[in-house]
Amino acid sequence: MEIEELCFQFAGCNRFVWNKALALQKDSLDKTQKLPWYNDLAGCLVDWKRTEGLSFLKTAPSQTLQQTLKFLDRAWKDAFDPEQPGKKFPVFKKKLHAPIRSDTPRDSSWKAIGCSCLRSDGSDFSKARRSLERPRI
C-alpha cells in the first residue's frame, strides 16, 4: 500500500471515530442522559476495534484515534464554557472536507512508513513531520 493511501486511511479512521463518538454523545443528550466523556469513549474505542465490522480501526495507530477522542472531549468542554461564548457544538466530519491533523504518534512504526500526511488541498505536513524527528534535548 502506498504511503499516501495509508495516510488517507488513517484520516478516514479518525473521522469515523469522531463521528461515531459524536453520534453517541448526541444520542445521550437527546435522551437527557449523562454525556459520555473521554474515559467512557476510550473504552468504547477498544470495543469498536474488537467488533467484526469495524476491524479496519486496527490498521490506524491507536494514539491518533485516542487523540481524536480527546479533541472531541475538548470541543464539548469548550462549547459549554461560559468564558468562550463564540464556541459552537462539535459537528460531524465529512470526507475530504475536514483538515487532516498532523498529530502523529511518536513511535518508530510511524517513522518507518515515512508518512507525510497530505491535506485535502494537496499540501503536506512535512514541517510537522520533521519536527517530530528532532532529537529531544
C-alpha positions in Angstrom: 0.0 0.0 0.0 1.3 3.4 -0.9 2.2 5.9 1.9 -0.3 8.4 0.7 -3.1 5.8 0.8 -2.1 4.9 4.3 -2.4 8.5 5.4 -5.8 8.9 3.9 -6.9 5.5 5.5 -5.7 6.8 8.9 -7.5 10.1 8.4 -10.7 8.1 7.5 -10.4 6.0 10.7 -10.0 9.2 12.7 -13.0 10.8 11.0 -15.0 7.6 11.6 -14.1 7.6 15.4 -15.0 11.3 15.7 -18.4 10.8 14.0 -19.3 7.6 15.9 -18.3 9.1 19.3 -20.2 12.3 18.4 -23.3 10.3 17.5 -23.1 8.5 20.9 -22.8 11.8 22.7 -25.7 13.5 20.8 -27.8 10.4 21.4 -27.1 10.7 25.1 -28.1 14.4 25.1 -31.3 13.6 23.2 -32.2 11.1 25.9 -31.2 13.5 28.6 -28.6 11.1 29.9 -25.1 11.8 31.1 -22.7 12.8 28.3 -20.0 10.2 27.8 -16.6 11.9 28.1 -13.2 10.8 27.0 -12.7 7.9 29.5 -16.0 6.4 28.6 -15.4 6.8 24.9 -11.8 5.3 25.1 -13.4 2.2 26.5 -15.8 2.2 23.6 -12.9 2.5 21.2 -11.5 -0.8 22.4 -14.9 -2.4 21.9 -15.2 -0.9 18.4 -11.8 -2.4 17.4 -13.0 -5.8 18.6 -16.2 -5.6 16.6 -16.0 -7.6 13.4 -17.5 -4.9 11.1 -15.1 -2.3 12.5 -11.9 -4.2 12.4 -10.4 -1.7 10.0 -9.8 0.6 13.0 -7.0 -1.8 14.0 -5.0 -0.5 11.0 -4.8 3.0 12.3 -2.3 3.9 15.1 -4.2 3.8 18.5 -2.6 7.1 19.6 -4.2 9.0 16.8 -7.7 7.5 17.5 -7.3 8.3 21.2 -6.2 11.9 20.3 -9.3 12.3 18.2 -11.4 11.4 21.2 -9.5 13.9 23.3 -10.1 16.6 20.6 -13.9 15.8 20.7 -13.8 15.9 24.5 -12.2 19.4 24.4 -14.7 20.6 21.8 -17.6 19.7 24.1 -16.0 21.3 27.1 -15.3 24.5 25.1 -18.9 24.5 23.8 -20.2 24.6 27.4 -17.6 27.0 28.7 -19.2 30.4 29.5 -15.9 32.2 29.1 -15.9 31.2 25.4 -19.3 32.3 24.0 -18.2 32.0 20.4 -17.5 28.3 20.6 -20.2 26.1 19.0 -21.1 22.5 19.5 -19.0 19.9 17.6 -20.2 18.8 14.2 -19.9 15.7 12.1 -16.8 15.5 9.9 -17.3 14.9 6.1 -14.9 13.1 3.8 -12.2 15.4 2.3 -13.8 18.5 3.8 -12.2 18.2 7.3 -8.5 19.1 7.6 -6.2 16.2 8.3 -4.5 16.8 11.6 -0.7 16.3 11.9 -1.0 14.7 15.4 1.0 11.6 14.8 2.3 9.0 17.2 6.0 9.5 18.0 6.9 5.8 17.8 9.1 4.1 15.3 6.3 2.4 13.4 5.0 5.8 12.2 8.5 6.9 11.2 9.1 3.6 9.5 6.4 4.3 6.9 7.5 7.9 6.5 4.1 9.3 6.3 3.9 13.0 5.4 0.0 13.1 5.5 -1.4 15.3 2.8 -4.1 17.9 3.4 -7.2 18.0 1.2 -5.7 20.9 -0.7 -2.6 18.8 -1.7 -0.1 20.5 0.7 1.7 18.3 3.2 2.8 18.4 6.8 6.4 17.9 6.1 7.5 20.6 8.6 5.4 18.9 11.3 6.8 15.5 10.4 10.4 16.9 10.5 9.7 18.4 13.9 8.8 15.0 15.2 12.1 13.6 14.1 14.2 16.2 16.0 16.1 14.7 18.9 14.9 15.8 22.4 17.4 17.7 24.4 
